[in-house]
Amino acid sequence: TGNLAMPTSCTAKLCRLILAQNTNAKLYFNRATVASKLKKTAESIADCDKALELDPNYTKALLRRAKTYMETEQYEDAVRDYEKVLKADRGNMEYRQLLQEAKLELKKSKRKDYYKILAVDKNANEEEIKKAYRKRAMVHHPDRHSGATEAEQKDHEHKFKEVGEAYAILSDEKKRRMYDSGQDLEGGEGHGFHDVDPNSIFQAFFGGGGMGGHPGMGGHPGMGGGGGHQHFQFGGNPGAQSFSFQFG
């Protein structure tokens, strides 16, 4: 039994080492919390990293880091941390909910961000969305870039279509609610909102044809949207997605 016994001096040193590591981990965690409150997200994550190097199963540090990852839109990292926390406490419903939220945001982040395309806040109201569409559509309308290179024309055509697609969804209350909640906006047969005709939306919004001599341009009353209820269907088939909204 003598070979199995650990000398008292070694036991004491090990205890002191473990205590020191735990204390330092807590100090790093506390500093990470302060940094987070000061919106110093990079510093907060770095201190959480240090705390977890000393104590890999430090739940508070994992939760703090995961929350900061969420705030900085690093959703894959947030999912990883929440999964580790839940693995250690399977019955914790709060951890399960946090993981579900992180997975949802990760899914949403892989789609087109229609708010970024229109350069509006996620809480933008109807008028702000209309104003943003008007501005972005004017910038990227193909008629404005007829003298550009072929590559530039294609780039603006692509952005013009995306702007129309973003407006089609964010101006429709039901579709916007589905989009915000992370639901799939594609039709059951694959017909979705990338089948939108951007020119149809532009014409309906401005009340006429193209840019050149357009009756809705240059300060004409139609510029702000000619008014009236518009209905669109995408995909060209009876089962395709459709939406409607009010201009003006």
ChimeraX attribute file (.defattr): number of C-alpha atoms within 10 A of each C-alpha:
attribute: neighborCount
match mode: 1-to-1
recipient: residues
	/A:1	4
	/A:2	6
	/A:3	6
	/A:4	6
	/A:5	8
	/A:6	9
	/A:7	10
	/A:8	9
	/A:9	9
	/A:10	10
	/A:11	12
	/A:12	11
	/A:13	11
	/A:14	12
	/A:15	12
	/A:16	12
	/A:17	12
	/A:18	14
	/A:19	12
	/A:20	13
	/A:21	16
	/A:22	16
	/A:23	14
	/A:24	16
	/A:25	24
	/A:26	20
	/A:27	16
	/A:28	22
	/A:29	27
	/A:30	18
	/A:31	17
	/A:32	28
	/A:33	24
	/A:34	14
	/A:35	18
	/A:36	20
	/A:37	11
	/A:38	11
	/A:39	13
	/A:40	14
	/A:41	19
	/A:42	15
	/A:43	17
	/A:44	26
	/A:45	24
	/A:46	16
	/A:47	23
	/A:48	30
	/A:49	20
	/A:50	18
	/A:51	28
	/A:52	21
	/A:53	13
	/A:54	19
	/A:55	17
	/A:56	13
	/A:57	14
	/A:58	18
	/A:59	18
	/A:60	17
	/A:61	28
	/A:62	25
	/A:63	19
	/A:64	20
	/A:65	28
	/A:66	28
	/A:67	21
	/A:68	25
	/A:69	22
	/A:70	19
	/A:71	14
	/A:72	12
	/A:73	15
	/A:74	17
	/A:75	24
	/A:76	16
	/A:77	17
	/A:78	28
	/A:79	23
	/A:80	15
	/A:81	23
	/A:82	24
	/A:83	21
	/A:84	17
	/A:85	22
	/A:86	19
	/A:87	13
	/A:88	11
	/A:89	13
	/A:90	12
	/A:91	10
	/A:92	12
	/A:93	11
	/A:94	10
	/A:95	19
	/A:96	18
	/A:97	13
	/A:98	19
	/A:99	22
	/A:100	15
	/A:101	16
	/A:102	27
	/A:103	18
	/A:104	16
	/A:105	21
	/A:106	20
	/A:107	14
	/A:108	18
	/A:109	14
	/A:110	8
	/A:111	11
	/A:112	12
	/A:113	15
	/A:114	21
	/A:115	18
	/A:116	12
	/A:117	19
	/A:118	25
	/A:119	17
	/A:120	16
	/A:121	11
	/A:122	12
	/A:123	9
	/A:124	14
	/A:125	12
	/A:126	13
	/A:127	11
	/A:128	15
	/A:129	21
	/A:130	20
	/A:131	14
	/A:132	20
	/A:133	25
	/A:134	21
	/A:135	14
	/A:136	18
	/A:137	24
	/A:138	16
	/A:139	14
	/A:140	20
	/A:141	23
	/A:142	23
	/A:143	14
	/A:144	15
	/A:145	16
	/A:146	11
	/A:147	10
	/A:148	12
	/A:149	10
	/A:150	10
	/A:151	9
	/A:152	14
	/A:153	19
	/A:154	14
	/A:155	13
	/A:156	20
	/A:157	18
	/A:158	15
	/A:159	20
	/A:160	24
	/A:161	21
	/A:162	24
	/A:163	28
	/A:164	27
	/A:165	22
	/A:166	24
	/A:167	24
	/A:168	24
	/A:169	21
	/A:170	24
	/A:171	21
	/A:172	16
	/A:173	14
	/A:174	13
	/A:175	18
	/A:176	19
	/A:177	13
	/A:178	14
	/A:179	18
	/A:180	13
	/A:181	12
	/A:182	16
	/A:183	14
	/A:184	13
	/A:185	16
	/A:186	13
	/A:187	15
	/A:188	11
	/A:189	11
	/A:190	13
	/A:191	20
	/A:192	18
	/A:193	23
	/A:194	15
	/A:195	16
	/A:196	23
	/A:197	17
	/A:198	23
	/A:199	17
	/A:200	13
	/A:201	21
	/A:202	23
	/A:203	17
	/A:204	21
	/A:205	24
	/A:206	25
	/A:207	22
	/A:208	18
	/A:209	15
	/A:210	18
	/A:211	18
	/A:212	9
	/A:213	10
	/A:214	16
	/A:215	17
	/A:216	21
	/A:217	18
	/A:218	11
	/A:219	9
	/A:220	12
	/A:221	13
	/A:222	19
	/A:223	18
	/A:224	18
	/A:225	19
	/A:226	19
	/A:227	14
	/A:228	12
	/A:229	11
	/A:230	13
	/A:231	11
	/A:232	14
	/A:233	19
	/A:234	19
	/A:235	19
	/A:236	11
	/A:237	10
	/A:238	9
	/A:239	14
	/A:240	18
	/A:241	22
	/A:242	18
	/A:243	17
	/A:244	16
	/A:245	14
	/A:246	15
	/A:247	17
	/A:248	14
